[in-house]
């Protein structure tokens, strides 16, 4: 999927609702910057998103700190 020039930052995106939101935005043409605290899961999710044609990057940090 080609990028529409927009970037979405999705926190808590390594599982559940956050991941679903990242996928939806990615399918709508956004580049998604996903966030979580589990770096291994973050890397897996980026690969999963990329396999679906979504431009994605992972940034691991705790947004509560």
Backbone as ProteinMPNN parsed JSONL, in Angstrom:
{"seq_chain_A": "XXXXXXXXXXXXXXXXXXXXXXXXXXXXXXXXXXXXXXXXXXXXXXXXXXXXXXXXXXXXXXXXX", "coords_chain_A": {"N_chain_A": [[0.852, -1.166, 0.0], [0.576, 2.198, -0.799], [1.974, 5.123, 0.71], [0.123, 7.815, 2.121], [1.399, 10.034, 2.774], [1.065, 10.652, 5.388], [1.607, 10.125, 8.899], [0.892, 7.94, 11.53], [0.903, 7.624, 15.004], [0.764, 4.991, 17.155], [0.091, 3.955, 20.294], [0.76, 1.247, 22.559], [0.628, -0.832, 20.714], [1.388, -3.461, 20.218], [-0.284, -5.518, 20.694], [-3.764, -6.569, 20.738], [-6.286, -4.036, 20.731], [-4.731, -1.793, 20.018], [-2.977, -2.849, 18.063], [-4.852, -3.595, 16.136], [-5.86, -1.08, 15.442], [-3.542, 0.069, 14.36], [-3.218, -1.588, 12.12], [-5.561, -0.964, 10.654], [-5.197, 1.785, 10.13], [-2.828, 1.612, 8.673], [-3.723, 0.18, 6.427], [-5.282, 2.126, 5.376], [-3.442, 3.734, 4.268], [-1.643, 5.145, 5.862], [1.618, 5.629, 7.236], [2.678, 3.763, 9.909], [3.734, 4.29, 13.186], [4.484, 2.274, 15.62], [4.111, 1.553, 19.112], [5.327, 0.145, 22.158], [6.194, -1.827, 25.076], [7.503, -4.189, 24.945], [10.102, -5.211, 23.277], [10.747, -7.37, 21.62], [8.225, -8.357, 20.803], [7.362, -6.062, 19.523], [9.089, -5.938, 17.297], [8.249, -8.237, 15.953], [5.602, -7.524, 15.333], [5.986, -5.376, 13.594], [7.111, -6.726, 11.417], [4.93, -8.332, 10.753], [3.034, -6.375, 10.022], [4.369, -5.201, 7.847], [4.386, -7.385, 6.124], [1.804, -7.325, 5.327], [1.809, -5.236, 3.641], [2.077, -2.753, 4.793], [3.579, 0.273, 5.769], [5.694, 0.436, 8.431], [7.079, 1.149, 11.682], [8.798, 0.483, 14.743], [8.843, 1.778, 18.022], [10.156, 1.486, 21.048], [9.157, 2.202, 24.223], [8.016, 3.254, 27.465], [5.066, 4.835, 27.728], [3.975, 5.888, 29.993], [5.875, 6.974, 31.542]], "CA_chain_A": [[0.0, 0.0, 0.0], [1.382, 3.408, -0.854], [1.749, 6.053, 1.804], [-0.581, 9.043, 1.776], [2.217, 11.118, 3.308], [0.726, 10.885, 6.789], [2.135, 9.169, 9.866], [0.084, 7.765, 12.737], [1.6, 7.03, 16.135], [-0.198, 4.172, 17.895], [0.706, 3.407, 21.505], [0.212, -0.048, 22.961], [0.244, -1.444, 19.444], [1.935, -4.797, 19.99], [-1.367, -6.489, 20.867], [-5.133, -6.118, 20.912], [-6.901, -2.901, 20.045], [-3.68, -0.966, 19.424], [-2.525, -3.493, 16.84], [-5.95, -3.497, 15.169], [-5.884, 0.307, 14.985], [-2.378, 0.238, 13.489], [-3.512, -2.259, 10.849], [-6.577, -0.191, 9.934], [-4.561, 2.998, 9.633], [-1.892, 1.201, 7.631], [-4.494, -0.173, 5.23], [-5.787, 3.396, 4.849], [-2.331, 4.431, 3.639], [-0.753, 5.806, 6.8], [2.78, 4.975, 7.805], [2.367, 3.649, 11.326], [4.802, 4.179, 14.172], [3.854, 1.567, 16.728], [4.823, 1.669, 20.372], [5.058, -0.83, 23.197], [7.33, -1.98, 25.992], [8.137, -5.474, 24.675], [10.817, -4.985, 22.027], [10.649, -8.563, 20.771], [6.888, -8.34, 20.205], [7.322, -4.922, 18.604], [9.755, -6.333, 16.054], [7.365, -9.2, 15.283], [4.433, -6.81, 14.793], [6.43, -4.62, 12.418], [7.22, -7.689, 10.31], [3.555, -8.71, 10.413], [2.429, -5.252, 9.297], [5.048, -5.08, 6.558], [3.929, -8.498, 5.284], [0.49, -6.92, 4.824], [2.005, -4.082, 2.774], [1.957, -1.528, 5.592], [4.83, 0.898, 6.2], [5.633, 0.453, 9.894], [8.291, 1.199, 12.493], [8.543, 0.269, 16.167], [9.592, 2.59, 18.987], [9.885, 0.905, 22.347], [9.293, 2.975, 25.448], [6.836, 3.259, 28.32], [4.466, 6.165, 27.613], [3.536, 6.363, 31.301], [7.03, 7.553, 32.248]], "C_chain_A": [[0.899, 1.23, 0.0], [1.006, 4.346, 0.282], [1.027, 7.296, 1.303], [0.182, 10.258, 2.287], [1.95, 11.409, 4.772], [1.291, 9.767, 7.653], [1.205, 9.136, 11.064], [0.945, 7.106, 13.79], [0.553, 6.301, 16.961], [0.514, 3.567, 19.094], [0.023, 2.095, 21.873], [-0.168, -0.896, 21.767], [0.862, -2.817, 19.188], [0.885, -5.881, 20.172], [-2.717, -5.778, 20.779], [-5.592, -4.96, 20.064], [-5.85, -2.034, 19.357], [-3.185, -1.536, 18.11], [-3.602, -3.399, 15.759], [-6.045, -2.084, 14.595], [-4.73, 0.561, 14.017], [-2.63, -0.397, 12.122], [-4.505, -1.459, 10.02], [-5.972, 1.07, 9.33], [-3.584, 2.684, 8.501], [-2.601, 0.863, 6.334], [-5.12, 1.067, 4.584], [-4.666, 4.273, 4.291], [-1.396, 5.178, 4.555], [0.505, 4.973, 7.009], [2.498, 4.923, 9.293], [3.641, 3.488, 12.146], [4.147, 3.538, 15.383], [4.755, 1.626, 17.955], [4.4, 0.554, 21.306], [6.267, -0.932, 24.098], [8.059, -3.309, 25.791], [8.79, -5.39, 23.292], [10.729, -6.17, 21.067], [9.296, -8.607, 20.061], [6.759, -7.196, 19.21], [7.945, -5.264, 17.265], [8.888, -7.311, 15.262], [6.177, -8.489, 14.634], [4.799, -5.977, 13.577], [6.535, -5.554, 11.224], [5.838, -8.125, 9.823], [2.884, -7.611, 9.589], [3.049, -5.098, 7.917], [4.621, -6.185, 5.595], [2.557, -8.202, 4.68], [0.577, -5.668, 3.961], [1.912, -2.739, 3.476], [3.352, -1.019, 5.953], [4.758, 1.064, 7.715], [7.021, 0.507, 10.507], [7.892, 1.016, 13.947], [9.438, 1.169, 17.0], [9.22, 2.103, 20.381], [10.19, 1.847, 23.497], [7.964, 2.949, 26.183], [6.246, 4.665, 28.313], [4.0, 6.717, 28.951], [4.664, 7.018, 32.089], [7.549, 8.76, 31.523]], "O_chain_A": [[1.884, 1.278, 0.737], [-0.132, 4.357, 0.75], [1.285, 7.771, 0.197], [-0.324, 11.379, 2.241], [2.548, 12.323, 5.34], [1.435, 8.627, 7.214], [0.78, 10.18, 11.557], [1.644, 6.134, 13.505], [-0.423, 6.901, 17.414], [1.433, 2.763, 18.937], [-1.14, 1.867, 21.54], [-1.176, -1.602, 21.798], [0.857, -3.288, 18.051], [1.13, -7.041, 19.842], [-2.792, -4.55, 20.749], [-5.335, -4.894, 18.862], [-6.06, -1.588, 18.229], [-2.991, -0.797, 17.145], [-3.292, -3.151, 14.594], [-6.283, -1.911, 13.399], [-4.915, 1.194, 12.977], [-2.296, 0.186, 11.09], [-4.316, -1.292, 8.815], [-6.207, 1.385, 8.164], [-3.524, 3.399, 7.501], [-2.129, 1.223, 5.255], [-5.446, 1.061, 3.397], [-4.903, 5.412, 3.89], [-0.439, 5.793, 4.084], [0.454, 3.744, 6.962], [2.117, 5.933, 9.885], [4.503, 2.663, 11.84], [3.357, 4.17, 16.084], [5.977, 1.732, 17.854], [3.267, 0.076, 21.255], [7.252, -0.216, 23.914], [9.108, -3.537, 26.392], [8.113, -5.488, 22.269], [10.647, -5.991, 19.852], [9.229, -8.865, 18.859], [6.117, -7.344, 18.17], [7.398, -4.924, 16.216], [8.805, -7.218, 14.037], [5.792, -8.818, 13.512], [4.017, -5.878, 12.632], [6.092, -5.207, 10.129], [5.611, -8.268, 8.622], [2.243, -7.891, 8.576], [2.341, -4.888, 6.932], [4.505, -5.953, 4.392], [2.194, -8.763, 3.646], [-0.447, -5.097, 3.586], [1.694, -1.709, 2.838], [4.204, -1.792, 6.392], [3.871, 1.747, 8.227], [7.994, -0.003, 9.953], [6.775, 1.355, 14.338], [10.63, 1.31, 16.727], [8.09, 2.293, 20.831], [11.337, 2.237, 23.714], [6.921, 2.658, 25.598], [6.862, 5.592, 28.839], [3.662, 7.897, 29.042], [4.439, 7.554, 33.174], [8.516, 9.379, 31.967]]}, "name": "protein", "num_of_chains": 1, "seq": "XXXXXXXXXXXXXXXXXXXXXXXXXXXXXXXXXXXXXXXXXXXXXXXXXXXXXXXXXXXXXXXXX"}
